[in-house]
Amino acid sequence: MESNSKRQRISYSVKSNRQIKYQGVLIQHNAPRLHWFRLKCAQNYESSHVNAWIYQALRRHVQKLHLCVPTVHGDLFRTESLVYLKLGTNFVLNVPTSVLLPSLKTLHLNSIEFSDDASTYKLISSCPVLEQLFTEECGMKNIRCFNISAHALKCLAMECAILDHEYATEFCGYKIVIDAPKLEYLRLYDYVAEGYHFKNLKSLIEAQVHVDLSTRKIEQRDRAYYGQKVLELIKGIHNVKVLHLTGDSMEALMLSGSNLPTLHNVSHLEVNANKLVGCIFLPDLLKSVPNIRALDIGEFLSKFLSNRIRNVPNVALALREFLLNRIKSVINIRALDFGEGLGSKWGVAEYKGSISTISHNIFKKAIVQEAEDRVYHREKEEKDGINRLPCKVLCHILSFLPTKYAVGTSILSTTWKNLWSSVPNLNFDDELLLHGRRPGSKSTEDLRVSFSSFVDRVLKLHNAPHIHRFHLKCGQDYEPSQVNAWICSAVRGKVQELDLCFPMRNSKYSLYCGLFTSASLVNLKLGTKFVLNVPASVLLPSLKTLHLNSIEFSDDDSTHKLFSSCPVLEELSIVKCGMKRIRCFKISGPILNRLTIECAIEDEYSTKFCEYKIIIDTPALEYFRLYDFVAEGYDLKNLKSLTEAQLHVELSTPKLEQKGYAYYGQRQLELMKGICNVKKLHLTGDYMEVLKLSDCNLPTLHNVSHLKLSVNKHSGWQFLPDLLKSLPNLLALYFPMGLVHERGGDYRWDQPEWVPRCLLSCLKKILIWQFQGQKGEYKLVKYLLQNASVLSVFCIKSHNNLTIEEELKISKMLLFLPRGSKTCQFVFS
């Protein structure tokens, strides 16, 4: 049940859109305004009850109202706030004397009975800003003139009820009058009416027309009479640009026996056939649209094309696109050639499937030689269009391709022969050559040599003034001197973005030293599986982004030297890097604003990867993510700009046995004190476990306003009150992974005797995902809901594996939990 200020449904909606009635909601609902109110009654209810429910929605200034009821409240027609109104089904619409809907923009009437002419006109004309009007299967037996006058109307769709199929008589005895100067879209689905009076449709862009003939009405008068009525309709929409005519509409026009009016504005025409007309009327129709640009013919049966059409309209010079939908036989398409073989002209004689598009004009008999020449040259230009693009544009296109494919375009034409050599991006990946080969095989060795030669040749012939991006990815082991030579070429080309990913088994390998003094380098990515030996001289004056992935740091000095030699570094990411040689991991940067440290964690019994201390001195840091075992110490200073922090730290079992929980609890205090200025804090389940086991008093984090928490199978939520106690100004609390770990665990919740201050004074929002309905979850939710005195929103999203019945049961239990806030808006979905 969505029960908030934006949406109110009297029917309860779950994932399968199944609606379940629920009583008492309107009484308990306390939002001052309703955005959406939907009421659907499948059973018969007392009219007084239904009207009372509608009145409650109107009284709260509802904006969107959807009613599927046997009666409507009279005040509905004088509601100032209503923007969207949908009414149905199976009742007579009696419009009162006084009607005014000043804000209504969309009116949808479905399966209702109109009482008389005046009521419909009064309702529509009393909506001054109405933009969309839909009438679907509405009863018209009481109507003689269906008058639609709306000066702001843009979209009109009329699908009237045809109850007795082609033998109906009493449902098409009315005239349709439309006065809508801003109307852009019209859809009409009905029997032929007694008359059409369309005026002032100067803005009409698209019209879909389906009008049918009632057999009994034809017997009363004649076919020509109703044909003339359809001509009135076509004349009324003469400004239309896109026209859709069904087979029944084509039949009605053919029976009129009169010439069609010329529709000069029609550029796109879509026509279908029915079982009586086929395509006989097509030439006469095309004669009335001299400026047509696209013709779409659909649902033609094969027999309709078996006889040739001799009368060819002169639309050849305008028509540019011809679509044939669902044509199954090429033999029957030959009729559209009007004389000479279509197959020989368009190359489809042997085609066995359906044809979707034939470009330009196939009405060959109407084309003079000059027009044929223009078509030929136009086709040639279209085919050769990409070659006419400027070289800079073509180079930009090639820059998105791996260099192997960019070089391959040199065989296309002389234009492309040397174009690749000017592309500023170079992307080398030996997997494109070695994919599927077994490492160490002879073919692999040959291709490895081939890849080396290819890179050497490309770098030798490349003549762009500078290299914007250089990407080198090697799955095989290459000679260090060869790899460094490639890197040297990139650096000499004043590369701005450098992405290197290659293994190097030689432990003494050192990257090309010129890389560390590049003045042009802006973005640098290094990996994977080699030792990073930083030279004595380092200066990267333009480097803004540094990503290090799966490399091994050589010593403390090299890392500090690298980071401190990037004066404009803004983003640093260290992912799965080996730290076994590090004792003090120091990071400093005057303008660094994003820092990610995800160190290599082999398993919980590891000891050699957490023997270091972390020192961070970054006054401009805004985002910090730490994923590691508990370090030997944390010295985080000068983080006055920190906005968001994500912490995931684990306990190494051997280290825990050596030093105990208290020791690592002190390490966590150091970490929390270092991020004391943070505003958004995200703690994982493993970090919650560390805090729980360390049993230490947390420092007060006055600036934290948003908190995200996760749980693991050991942490539980017993530490939650102590954590909330340290966050006195918390505004929002999130549980994105739910309250229960997917692998189970201990989730006992013993309600404390005291309540954290943030629950009583400032917490406004609580969101819980993946709710499963376990006993411990209910207890925690009850504690939060009951003690959060100023809570505005409490939202719970159910687990994906729950059935509809389980969701319904959970929703009922949650709905009746006591709430400490009178203004709390509870949402379950």
N, C-alpha and C positions, 0 to 999 in steps of 0.2 A: 504494500500500500504506500503510494507516494503521498505524503501528507505534509506539504510545505507550501510556502507562499507563492511558489511558481506553478504548482500543479496539484489539483485535487481531483481524484476520481472516486465516484461512489462505488465503482467496481474495482475489486482488487486485482492487480495485474502482476503476473509472474512471468518467468522466462518464455513459456509457451503461449503467452497472451491470453491464457484462460482467465475468465473473469469470475470472481467469487464474491457474492454479496456480503457486505459486512455492516452490521447495524451500530448505531451510536457514534459514527465518525463525525457527523456534522456537529453533534453536541460537544464532542471533545476537541474538535479542531478550533484553534484560536488564532490563526493567522489573520491579520486585518484585511488582507486582500487575497483574491483567488486569481491565478493566471489561467488555469484550465479546469473546467468542470465537465465531467462526462457522466451521464446517467443513462443506463440501458436496463430496461425492465422486460424480461422475457415472460414474466407472469403478470396477471391482472392485479393491480393495486388500486386502492381507493384514490379517486381523483384528488381528494383533499390532501392526502399524504404526498402524492407526487408533486402537487402544486406547492406544498410547504417546503419540499426539498429544493425545488427550483427557486423559490423565493429566498431561501437561505443563501444560494449562490449569487442571486442578483443583489441582495443586500450587501454583499461583500465585494461589490464592484468587479465581478467576473469579467475577464477579457475574451476568453475562448470558451464557447458553450456548445456541447454536443449532446443532443437529446434524442433518445430513441424510445419514446413513451407515447401512450394513447391520448394525452392531453397536454396543453401548455398553459402556463400562468399568463394572465393578461398583462402584467407589468413587464413581461419580456419585451414587448414591442415599444417600450419607452425607457430603454436602458442606455445611458450615456456612455458607459465604459465598454460595451460589447464591440469587439473588433472582428471576431469570427463566430459564425452561427451555422450549425448543421442540424437540420430537423428531419425526423422520420420516426416511425413508419406506420402506414395504414391508419391514418386519421384525417378528418376533414379540417383543413386550415381555415379557421374563422378569424379574420383580422379585425380587431376592434376599430372604432371610429377614430380614436386618437392614436397615431403612430408616428414615432420619430426615433431613428437609430443614427445619431449624428456621427458615430465613430466606426460603424460597420463597414468593413472592406471586403469580406468574403461571406457569401450566402450560399449554402448548400441545402437543397430541398430534395429529399429522397423518398419516393414511394408514398407521397401524401396526396390527398384529394383537394383540389382547389374548389372553393365554394362558389365563386362567381367572378365575373370580369373585374368588378370594382375592387375586390379584395386583393387580387394579384397586383393590379396597377398601383394601388395605394401602398402596398408593402414595398415594392421595388422603388417607387418614386420617393419614398420617405427615407431613403438611404443616400444622402448627398455625396458621400465619398466611396460608394460601392465600386470596387474594381473587378471582382470576380463573382459570377453568378452561374451556378450549376443546378439544373433541374433533371433529375433522373427518375424515369418510370413513374412520373406523377400522373394522377388521373385528371383528364381534361373534359369529362362528359358534361360538366356544368359551364364550360367556357365557350364563348362565341368569338371573343376577340382577346387574344393574348398579347397585351401591350407592355412592352419593355422600354422604359424611358429612363436612362441613367447617363448623365453627362460625364461621369468619371469612369464608366465601365470600360475595361480593357479586354476581358476574357469572358466569353459566353458559350456555354455548352448546354444544349437541349436534347435530351434523350427521352422522348415521351413513351408512355406505356402503350404497347401494342398487345392487347390481351388475346384477341381471336385470330391472330395471324392475318392472312390476306383477306379474310372474310369479315373483318371488323368494319362497322359503319359509324357508330356513335362516337368514336374517339378521334375523328379527324374532321369534324364539322366546324372548325374554327379558323379564324384569320390570324396571322402573326404580324404584329407591328413592332418594329425595332427602330429606336431613335437613340443612337449612341455614337457621338462624334469622335470619341477616343478609342473605339473598339478596334483591337488589333487581331484578335483570334476569335473565330466563330466555328462551332461544331453543331451540326443539325442532323439528328437521327429521328425520323418520323415518317408517317404517311404523308403524301402530298396534301397540304392544307388547302382550305377554301380560298386562300389568297395570301400574298406576301406584300407587305409595304415596308421596305427598308429605305430609310432616308438618313442622309448625313453620315454615311459610313466611309468618310474620306480617309480614315487612318487604317483601314483594314489591310492586314498583311497576309494572313493565312486563313483559309476556309476549308472545312471538311464537310461535304454534303452527301448525305445518304437519305434519299426520299424514296418511298415505296408506293406502289399503287394498290389500293384496296379493290378486290375483284367486284364486290357488290356496288361500290361507288361508281366503278366504270360502267356496270350494267345500268345504273340509274341515269348516267349522262353519256359521255363518250371519252375515248382516249385523248382526243385532241384538246378537250376542255382542260384536262389535268396537265397536258403538255404545256398549255399556255400558262398555267400556274407556276410551273417550274421555270419557264422563261422569265416570269416576273421575279423569281428568286435570283436567277443568274444576273439579271439586269441590276438588281439591288446590290450585288456584291461586285460590280464591274471594276472597282478600284483594287481588287485583290491582287496580290503578287504570287502567292503559292496556293494552288488549287488542287484539292483531292476530290475525285468523283468516283463513287462506287458503281458497280454494274447496274444496280437498280436505278440510280440517277441517270446513267447513260440511256437506259431503256425509256425512262420518262421523257427525256429530251428528244429522243428519236421519234416518239409517238406524237410530239407536238406538231410535226409537219411544217415547222417554220424555220427560217434562218436564225441562227444564233446571233446574239449581239457580239460585236467585236470587243474582245477584252485585251486592250493594248498593254496593260500593266503586268499581265501574267508572264512570269519568266520560268516558273517551275510547274509542271503539270504531272499529276499522278492519276492514272485511270485503271480500273479493273473491268472485267467482263462478267456477265451473268449467263445463265444457260440459254437465254432467248436472244440476246443481242450479239454476243461475241465481239468482234472488232469491226463490224459493218459501219458503225457510226463514227469510227475514228477519223477518217479524212475530213468529214464535215466539222468535227470538233477542232481539229488542228487548224482548219481554215479560219476559225474565230480567234486564234491566239497567234498573231503574226510575229510577236517578239519573243516567243518561247526560247529558252536557253537549255532547258533540261526536260526530258520526257521519261517518265517511269511507267512502264506497263507491267502489271502484275496479275497473276491468277488467270492467265489465258489457258484454255484447254486446247489441246493439239488440233482438234477438228476445226477450230475457228480460223486457223491459219492455212488450211489446206487449199483454199481457193485464192488466187491472186487478186489483189486490189488494184484496179486500173486507174481510179481517180486519185491522183497524187497531189496533196496540198503543197503550195509553194512556200515552205518554211525552211528550205535548205540553208539559206545564208545565215539564219539566226540560230538554228539548232546546233548545240555543241556537245550534248551528252544524251545517250540513249541507253536506258536500263531495261533489260528484260529479266524479270524475276520468275523463277520456277518453270522455265522452259526446259523440256526434257528431250526434245528431238530437234536436231539441226535441220532435218528435212522440212519441217514445218516453218522454220525461220525463213526459208527461201522465199516465201510469199511476200515478205517485207522488202525484198529487193526490187519488186515491181519491174521485172524484165530480165536483167542479166544476173548471173549467179552470184549470190551473196558470198558463197564459200570461196570462190576464186578471188573476189575483191578483198575480203577480210581475213582469209586464211583460217576458216573454221569448218571447212567441209568435212574433215575427219573427226571433228570434236564430238565426243560421246556423252559428255555431262551437261550440266546446266550452264547457261551463259548469263553473266551478271552485268557486264558493261561492254558497250561498243562505243568508242570515242567518235566524236564529230557526227556527220550526217550520213545515214544509210539510205535516204530517199534519193537514190542515184539519178533517177529520171528527171528530177527537178533541178539538178546542179549543172550549171554551165561550166565550160572548161576552165574559165578564170577562177571560179570558186574551188574547183578541184585542185588547181595549182596552189591556191592559198592554203587549203587543208594540208596538202603534202608538205609545204614549207613549214607550216605551223607544227606538224608532227615531228619534222626533223629538228626544229628548234627546241621542242620540248624534250626530245630524246637526248639532245646535246646540251641541255640547259646548264648542267652542273659545271661543264667546262668553261662556261662564260662567266662564272663567278671570279672575283678578284683572287689573286694568288694568296693574299693575306687570309682571306676567308677559307680557302682550301687548306692552307697550312693549319689554321685553327681547327678545322675538322680532323685533320690527320693527327693533331696533338693528343686526341683522346684515344688513339689506338696504340697497342704495343708496337714498338719500332719494327718488329719483324713484319707485321701486316702493313705498316706505313711504307716500308721499302717495297713491298709487293705491289703497290699501286703504280710503280714505275713502268709496268708493262702495258698499262691501259692505253696511253697515247703519249704523244710528244709533250703535251701540256704537263703530264704527270711524271715524266721521266726523271727529272731532277728535283721535283718539288719536295720530296721527303727530306732532302739535305738541309732545307731551310726551316724545318719544324723545330721550335725551341724546346720541346719536350722529348726526352729519350727514355725509353722504357725497355729494359733488357730482362728477360726471364728465361732461363734455360729449360724450365719445365715445358715450354711450348715445343721444344725439340725433343726432350728426353722423356716426355710423358708416356707411360706404358712400358718402358724398357727396364729390364732388370739391372740394378746397380752392379757395376763391375763387369758386365758383359762386353763383348767386343764391339757390338753396335753402340753401346752406351759410350764407350771410350772414343769411338769415331765421332759421335755426335757432340761429345764434350769438346773435342778439337775443333769441330765445325762451328760450335757456338763461340769459342774463343776467336776464331778467324773472322766470324761475322761481326763481333763487337769491334775488333781491331779495324776492319774495313769501314764500318759506319763512322767511327770516331775520326778516321783519317779523312773521309770525304765530307763530313758534316761541316757546313760553312755558315751556320747561323751566327750572328754577331755575339750572342751570348746564349747560355743554356738556362732556361727557366727552371726546369725540373729534370732531375737525373735519378732514375730508379734502377737499381741493380739487385736482382734476386737470383741467387745461385743455390741449387739443391746439391750440387756436386762440389768437391774440393778442388780448387784451382791453385796454381802457383801464386804465392804471396806477391812476388814481383809483378806478375801479370795483373792481379786485382788492383794493386797500388797504381799501376800505369793507367788503368781505366779511371780510377778516382782522380788521378793527377790531371787527366784530360778534362774531367768535369770541373775541377777547381780552376784550371787555366781558362775555361770557358765562362768564368764568372757565374757559376751556378748559384741559384737562389734557394732551391729546395732539393735536398739530397737525401735519398732513401736507400740505405744499404742493408741488405739482408743476406748474409752468407756464412757458412761454417768455416772454421780455420783450425785444423788439428794441430798446427805448429804453435806450441805454447809461447815461442819467442816472437811471434808475429806482432808487428806494430803497424798501425794504420799510417798511410802516407802523411808525413808530418806537416805538409803544406795545408792539409785539411784544417788543422787547428789554428791557422793564422789567416783563414779566408775572410776577406773584408766584405764579400758579397753575400755570404751564406745567411739565410733568414730562418729556414726550417731544416732541422737535421734529425734523421731517424737512423739509429744504429742497432743492429742485431745480425746474427744470432750465434751464440756458442763460440765466442773467442774472448781472449783476455784484452781488456782495454788498457793499453799502456799509453799514458799521456806524456808527451815530450816536455822538455823543460820550458820551452817557449810556447805560450798559449795566449791567443787573443782573438776572440770572435766578436767584433764590435757591432755587427748587425743581427746576430742570432737572437730570435724571439721565441722559438719553440724548439725544445730538445726532448726527444723520446729515446730512451734506452731500453731495449727489450732482450732479455735472456743473454746478457753478456756478463763476463766476470770482471769485477773491479780488482785492480792489482794491489792497491794499498790506500791508506787514508789520504796521503798527500795528493795523489793523482785525482781523486774525486773532488776534493776541495778546490784544487787548482783549476779543474775544468769548470766547475759551477761559478766560481768567483771571477773567472775571466770572460764572462758573458755579461757585460754591463747593462744590456737592454733585454735580458731574458725575462719573458713573461709567463711561459708555461714549461713546466718540467714534469716529465712522466718517467718513472723508473719501475719497470714491470719484470718480475721474475728474474732479477739479476743476482748473480752469486755474490755473497757477502762474507765468505769464509776467511778472506784476508783482511777484513775491515774490523777495526776496534772502535773507531770514532767516525761516524757518518755525519759529516758537517755540510749543511746547505745554507748558503747566504746569497742574497740578491736584492738590490735596492728596489726593483720594480716587479719582482716575481709575484704574480697574482693567482696562479693555479699550480698546485703541487700534488702529485699522486705517487705514493710509494706502495708497491705491491711486491714484497720480497718473496723469494722462492721458499715455499714450505713443503718439504718432502713428506713428512708425517709428524704426528704428535710426539713421537719418541726421539725426534731429532734434537741434537744439542749444539752442533757446530755452527748453526746458522743464526743464532741469536746472542752472540757474544759481544755485541757492539752497543754503543751509546748513540742516540740520535740527537743532533744539535741543529736547530733551525733558527735562523735570524733573517726574517723577511717582513719588513714593516708594511709592505703593500699586499701581502697575501690575503686573498678573499676566499679561496676554495682549497680545502685540504682533505685528502683521502689517504688513510693509512690501513694497510692490510698486511699483518705480520704477526710473528710471535711477540710476546712481551720482551721488550729490549732490556738491556742492562741499566738503562737510564734515559731520561728525556730532559732536554734543556731547550724548551721552546720559549723564546723571548721575542718581544717586540712585535707580537701578532695582533696589533691594535686594529687592523682593518678586516679581520677574519669574519666572514659572513656565514659560511657553511662548512661543516666538518662531518666526515663519515669515518667511523672508527670500527675496525675489526681486528682485535688482537686475541691470540690464543695462548694457552699455557703449554709449555713443553714438559711432558711428564718427568723425564730425568732431571730437568732443572728444578721442577717443583719439589721432587724428592730431596734434592740437595739443599734448597734454601727455604722452602715452605711458602704458605700462602701470604703471610704477613709481609714478606720481602717484596713479593710482586704486587701486593696491595699498595705499598708505598710508591712503586713505579707508576701505578695508575693514577695516584694522586698527583705525581709530577706531570703526567700527561694532561689530566683534566685542568690543572692550574695553568698550564701553558696555553690552553685554548679558552680561557675564561671570558674572552670578549665575543665568542661565537654567538650567532643569532639562530641558525638552523643546525640542529644536531641530529645525527643518525647513528644509532648504536645497534650493532648486530647481536644475535643471540650469543655468540662466543664471547663478545665483550661483556654482555650482561652476566654471563657465567663468571668471568674474571672478577667483576665487581661484587658479585654475590659471595664468592669464596674468600675474597680478600678481607671482607668484614671491616671496612674502614669508612670513616665519615668523609663524605664528598665535600669539596669546596662549593660555595654558593655561586651559581652562574646566573647573574642578574640579567644578562642580555638575551638569554635563550627564550625565543618566542614560539618556535616550532620544533617538535621532537618526534622522530621516527624510531620505532623500536621493533626489533625482531626477537624471536625466541629459538633456542635449540632444545635438544632433548634433556639437557641437564639444568638449564638456567631457571625455568619457571618464572613466576611473577612475584615471588615473595619480596624481592628487592625493590619492586616498583614504588611503593610509598616513600622509601628512603631516597630514591632517585628524584621523585617529584618534589620532595622536601627541599632539594638543592636548587630547584628551578622556580623561584617565587613569582616570576612574571610570565609563566607559560600561557600561550594563547591557543595553541592547537596541538593535539596529540594524535599520532597516526600509528596504526599497526598494519603495515602493508602486506606482511606475510601471515597475518592471522594471529590468533591467540594460542594455537596448538601446532607443534612441529609435526611435519608429515611422517616422521619416523616414531612418533609417540614420545613418551617421557613423563616426568612427574610434574603435574600442573595443579597441585593442591593450592588452594587459595584460602588462607586464614585471614579474615578481615581484621585489620589493626583497630585499636581503640581510638586512634587519633586520625585526623584528616589533614593532608598537606594544604598549605595556605593557597596554593595556586588553584586547587579545586574549589575553594570557598570564594575566591575573589576575582579571578581573571580568566580561567579556562573557558573558551568560547566554542571550540569545535573538537569533536572526537570522531575519527573515521577508523572502522575496522573492516578488513577484507577477510575473505575465506572463512567465514563463521560456520562452524559445524554443529553447534547446538549441544556440546558436551556440558556436563554439570559444572565443571570448573569455569568454563567460559561464561555461563549464566551468572555465577557468583561475582566474577570480576566486573562484568557489565553492570550488574546491579549496584555494586559499590561505586563505580564511576558515575552512573546515572543518578544515584540517590544523593551523592555528596557534591556534585558539580552544581553549585548554586546559581551561577550566571551562564550556564551552558545555553548556546543558541542552536547548535546543530549536533545531532548524534546520528551518524550514518553507519549502517551495518550492511555489508554485501555478503551474501551467502556463498558457500563453497560450490564449485561447479558440479560436484558429484551428487548433490542433494536432489531428491525427487520433489515434485510439486507438492505432494502431501507433507513431506518433511518441512519444506519451506513454509507451508501454511501453519503447521503446528508451531514452528519456531516464531513466526510472526505474531501469533496470538499470545505466546508466552512473553515475548519482548514488549508487546504493546501495553501490557498491564503492569509492567515493572514500575515501582514508585520513582518519581522524578523530583529532584531537588530544585529544578528551575521551572517556573511557570511558563516561561517563553520558549522552552526547549522544543525544537522541531525534530521529531524522530522519523527517520527514513530507513526502511528495510527493503532491499531489492535483491 
